[in-house]
Amino acid sequence: MPKQKRSHPFGSALLGGAAVAVLGLFAIATGLVSTGGGSTTTKEVVRASGATPAAAVTSESGGNTVNAIYKADANGVAFIESKVAEGVASGSGIVLDQEGHVLTNNHVVEGGEEIKVSFESEGQMYPATVVGTEPNSDLALLQVEAPASKLHPLKLGDSAKMEVGDPVVAIGNPFDLQRTVTSGIVSALQREITAPDGVTIKNVIQTDAAINPGNSGGPLINSAGEVIGINSQILTGGEGSNGNVGIGFAIPIDTAKEEIARLESGTASEHGYLGISGATITPELAQALNLPVEEGVLVQQVQEGGPAAAAGIRGATTAAQVGGQEFGLGGDIITAVDGEKIASTEDLVRTIENSHAGETVEVTVIRGEQTATVSVKLAERPATSAG
């Protein structure tokens, strides 16, 4: 029997609003149980080549069968429990090497006071520590104190080669039902989801393979038995429901490959932090609001005590509605950082996160009819901030 759950932000936090009135986008670590009850590095290539490929059992279409993939890959899927103040959150993970590195979602382990991992159904739980986190991509890397004999690394594939209609398999621990396998197809590519810290994750894989609370951090696998995504979020059937409706989202493994080296060094979470929220200026918005430029970032709010506030960057003082959406007006407009043109909030997030805490950047702003350059000393990103 699965453990009884209590609702918790890890399991039911609304991340991106609703796709339609009855659908919500959710992270898929389980709810809580009662406390009583850049590019792939050479190291990554070596790690992937040393992983065990799926068994050579193929279907008529030429790919491995679900059974063969499960037999080859299931031992490389971890079950993760993270003790937090309210209870225990659980999720899944991907074994990367025999040194004990396990990749998972940041929302599975965020705030965890004690983390334990097992590699066998109902098997021994081994202590783990968080090596590095990347909230913007909802990724975390664990170091598990387990013998090498228990560690079965999975081969990392190439998510850029996936096409709509390709078969995929998900292995994870939905509702604590360890080592559950489901299958489906790639339903769509290049979707966007919102990480729990509010940053947009792009190029996400949509799948109809059933994933549920507890699958978070587990692998989405192609027909060659290679990990091509990290299962992270689902759309649910509406209020009071957090189960699968055939729409799940996986962070591309190519995105994770860019972060793994930094996660291993513990530096991935040390991106710069500006401390604002903003809105992308489009030509249509500029015309509607009579703005002086047709692209850039309209500052909406400035975090009190943050780097932008300390530098004197100003947020909105009034508001107006355009197309049913409210925009703050009267704040600064950011058009460049260190001389690099900023055309959208995505440009700004990318530029700031490519900088480091403690670094000073020159931010070009338009304030009224004046253009100025403001020096901002970036801080380390708070755990729950968006930019």
N, C-alpha and C positions, 0 to 999 in steps of 0.2 A: 504494500500500500504506500502511496506517496505520502510524504509528510504534509500535515495541515499547514496552510500558509496564512500569514497576515499581510495585508496590503502594505506596500512600502514604496518610496520613490524609485528605488532601483527597479522594481518590477512594473510600476504603473505610472511613472512620471510622463506626463504629456510633453513631448519634445518639440513637435513641429506644427502644432495646431491640427486641424482636421482636413483631410483631403476632400471629404464631403461632410454633410452634417452628422452622419452616423459613424464616421470612421475616425480613429485616432491613431497617431504614430507613437509607438512605445518602444523603449529599450526593453530587452528581453532577458535580463538577469531575472531569476525568480524573485518573488516576493519573499518576505522574511518568514522563518519558522520561529517558534517560541524558543527562547534560550534554554528552556528546560527540555524540550523534546529533541633622399637624393637619388640614388641608383643602387643597384645591388652591388655590394662589395664583394671582393674576392672571397672573404670569409663566408659570405652567404652562399656563394656558388659552391664552395667546398661542402658546406653544410647540406645543401640541397642534393648534391650528387651522392652524398653518403647515406641518404635516406632510403628506406625500403620502398621500391616501386610496388604498385598493385600487382596482384597475382595475374599470371598470363592466362586468364579465362575471359574469353570475349563473347560478346553477343553477336547476333547476325549483322548488326550495323558496324561491327569492327571495334567497339569500345568494350571495356571491361564490364562485367555484370555487376549489379549492386552487391550481390553476395561476395564476389571477388574483391571489390573495393573495401567492403566492410571487414573481411578477413585480414586484408593487408593493412588497413589504416586505423581500425578501431582502437588498437593498443596505443596509438599516438594521440588519442583524445583524452584530455585531462578533465577530471571533475574537481571543481574549485568551490570551497566554502570560505566565506569571509565574514568574520565576526565583527559586527558593528554595534553601536549603542543599543539599537532597538531589537537586535536578534542576530540572525545569520542569513546572509544573502548567498545564493549559490549560482554557479554558471559553469561554463566550459572553457577549455583552453587547448592550444595546439603545441605539442612538443616540438621544439626546434632543433635540439642537439642533445648529446649524451652528457653535457655539462649541467643539465638541469634547467635550461631556459625554456619557459613556457609563455607563449603569446596569448593574450586574452583582451577583452574590452576593458577600458578604464572603468566603466560604470559597474563592472562586476566586483572590483576590489577597492574602489574609491572609499576612503573613510574606514577601511578595514583595520581593526586593532590586532587581529590574529587571522592569518590566512593558512589554510591547509589544502593539500592537493593529493588526489589519489589517481592511479593509473589503471586500476582494475575495478570491475563492478563490485561494489561493496568491499573494496580492498583497503589496505592500510593507508591512513592519511599521513602525509609527510609535511613538515612545516615549510613555509615559503615566505620569502621577503619580496617586496616590490623593488626592482632594480631601477626602473624608469617608467615614466608615464607621459603620454601625449594626449591631453584632453581634447585638443582640436580635432584629432583623428579618432578619438575614443579608443585608444590603444594603451596597453600596459604590458610590461615584460616582468615576469616573475623569475626568481631563482629558487628552485625547489631542492631541498636536501633529501635526495632520493638516490639509491644505488643505480649505477648505469644500466644494470640488468632490467630495471623497470622503465627505462626511458627508450621509447621507440620513435625517433624523429620522423616527421612527415616531410615529403618532398614538396617544395614550394613551386607552383607552376607559374604561368604567365597569363594574368587576367586580361591583358590587352588582346589576346588571341581568341577570347570567348565571343561567341555569336549568339544572337537570339535563337532559341530553339535547341541549343546544345543541352545534352543531358547533364544533370548534376545530382550529387548526393550530399546530404547533411548528416553529420554524426554529432551527437551532443547528449545533454542530460536534461531534457525538458521535464519540468515539475519533479526534479530529482530522479527521474526514471533513467538511470545511467546506461550509457552506450546505446541510445536509441538511434536507429538509422531511418531516414526518410529519403525519398527521391522525387525528382521533378525535372524541370527544364529552366534555362535562363529565360525569364519572361520579358525582360527589357534590360537595356544597358544605359549608362550615362544618366541614371537617376540622381537626385540630390536629396540628402537627408540632413537633419540638424543634429549635431553632436550635443550631448547634455550641457556643454558649456556655451551653446548658442552659435557655434561656428558651423558654417555649411561644409559638408563633406560631399565632394563631387565624384562623378564617374562610378557611382554605386551600382552594384548588380542587383536586379530584382529577380526573385525566384518564386515559383509556386511549390517548391519542396517545403513540406510542413516544418516550420520552426516555431517554437513556443518559448515561454519564460523558462529559463534554464539553458537554452541553446546559445545564449550570448557568449561570444568568445570562441565558439567552436567552429570547425572548418566547413566550408562549402567546397566540394571536391569535384573535379572534372572526371571524364570517363577514363582518363589515364591514371587516375588515383592521385592526382596532384591537387594541393590546396590552391584554390584560385580566389577565395574570399573568406572573410571572418564574419559569421552571422551576427547581426547586431540589433536590428529593429524589425518590427512587424507593424502592419496595419491591422487593427482589430475591428470587431463587429459592432462597436458602439459602446455606450455607457454601460458599465457593469460587466463588460467582457474584455478579457485580455488574451484570448485564444486565437489560434491560427484561422485565417480566412483565405489563405492561399496567396497572400502578398507579403513577402519577406524581403529584407534588404541585407546585403553583405558588403562590407568594406573590401574593396579590391586588394588582393595580396600585393599587387604592385605598389599600392599606397603604403602598405605595411613595410615592404622591403626598403622603401626610402627612409623609414624611421628606425628600423631595427638596430642599426649600428649606434645611433644616438641614444636609443633606449638602453642599450647595453652599457653605454658609458654614463648613463644617468643624467644626460644633459638635455634630453628631448623636451622636458618641461620648462627649460630655462629661456624660452622665447621671450622677446620683449613684450611689454604690456604698456599700452597707451592710455587706456582708461576712458574710452568714450563709447557711445553708441551712435550709429550714423545711418543715413539713408542715401542710396545711390541716386545721383542726379541724372536724369535722362533729358533729351530735348523736349519731350512732352511735359515732363514735370517742371522743367525750367520755364517753359512758356506759361504754364498754368499758375506758377508761383512768382513769375516775373523775376527770376533769378539772373544774376549777371553772367553765368557760365552754363553750358549745356552738358557738362560732365564734371564729376568730382564727387565729394562726399559731404552731405549736409549734416553737420553735427547736431544730433538730437539731445543727448544728455552727456554730461561730463561727470565722471565718478568723483565724488567728494574725497579729497585727500590723495587722488591719483596723480600720475605724472602729467597728464594734460591739464588738469586743474592747477597744479603747481606752476606750470608754464604760462598760465593765463588764457588757455583756449576756452572759448565760451560756448555754452549750449543754448538750446532754444529758449525763447522767452514767451512765445505765443504759439498758436497752432492753427492749421487750416486743413480742410478735407479736400482731397482730390480723388475722384473715382471711388468714393466710399472709404478711402484710407486716410488716416490722420497723419499729418507731417508737422513736426516742430519747426517753427520759423524764428528768425532773429539770432540764430547761432552762427558760428564761423562756418565757412566752406573750405574744406581741405582739398587742394588741387595738386600737391606734390609733396614727396618726402625725399630729402637729400637730392633734390633736383629731378627725381624720377616722377613722371606724370602719374597721378592717381585719378582714374576714371570711374572707379566704383568701390563699393565697400570690400569686394573681393580683392581688388588691387591693394587696398589699404591693409587688410588682414594679412595678406601674403607678404607684403613689405615689412610690416612690423614683426611678424613671427619669424622672419628671416634675420631679424636683428636680435640682440641679446640684452638681457637685463643688465642695467648699468651703462649701456651704450647711449650716447647722445645723438639724436637725429634732428635734422632741420626740417620743420614742417611749414610748408607754404600755405597760408590761409588768406581768404578774402573776408574782410569784415566791413560790411557796408560798401563804400566805394573805394576802400583802401586795400592794398595787398601787402602782406607782411610775412616775414619768416621768423618762426618761433623755435627756439632751441628747447627740446624736450629730452630729459634724461629718463629713459625707459626703466620701468621696474620689472620685477618678476611677476608673472601672471598669477593672480589669486586662483584658487582651485575652482571657483565657480564663475569666473569672469568670461565674457564673450569677446573682448578685444581691448 
